[in-house]
Amino acid sequence: KKYLFSFRAAFPDLNYRAHDFRLVSENPLTVRVTLRTTGTMRGELKLRSKVLPPTGVQMICPPEAVSITFDEKGQVLKLCTGFTMDRLVGNTGGLCGVQGAAYVAGARPSEWEIYPPTVVLGRFFGRPVYQLPEPKSILSPFP
């Protein structure tokens, strides 16, 4: 049985915390923005082939760079997301979006699903990098 992905149903208090909006000088129809998404998993997370139960865990994604290009009518032509700016902050193992949500839900994606093989091997044979602790206080709207 196939399921459709439902981010808002799983994280009803989802807050993208968009800030640092910038116009691209070479193309004024392109906007770049930084996100620091948060939300508490209070509903089921429906992925491609499985449904993950709510965990009650707050997802705190690392800063993410997003680029949106519009046409002259204001409709989106291109949306580029998922570019993590600092993988050592947040509680999603350095992942954003669907992969970060799956991480918080306890279904961490495989390293092979996230990174190219050379990166996986480098991480395996290289020295470990540890996640920075996330402060317990409330997050500022601007990281």
Secondary structure, DSSP 4 states (H G I P E B T S, - for coil): ------HHHH-TT-B---EEEEEETTEEEEEEEEE--EEE--S-EE-SS-EEPP--PEEEPPPEEEEEEE-TTS-EEEEEEEEES-TTSSSSTT--HHHHHHHHTT-PPPHHHHS-HHHHHHHHHS---PPPPPPSSPPPS--
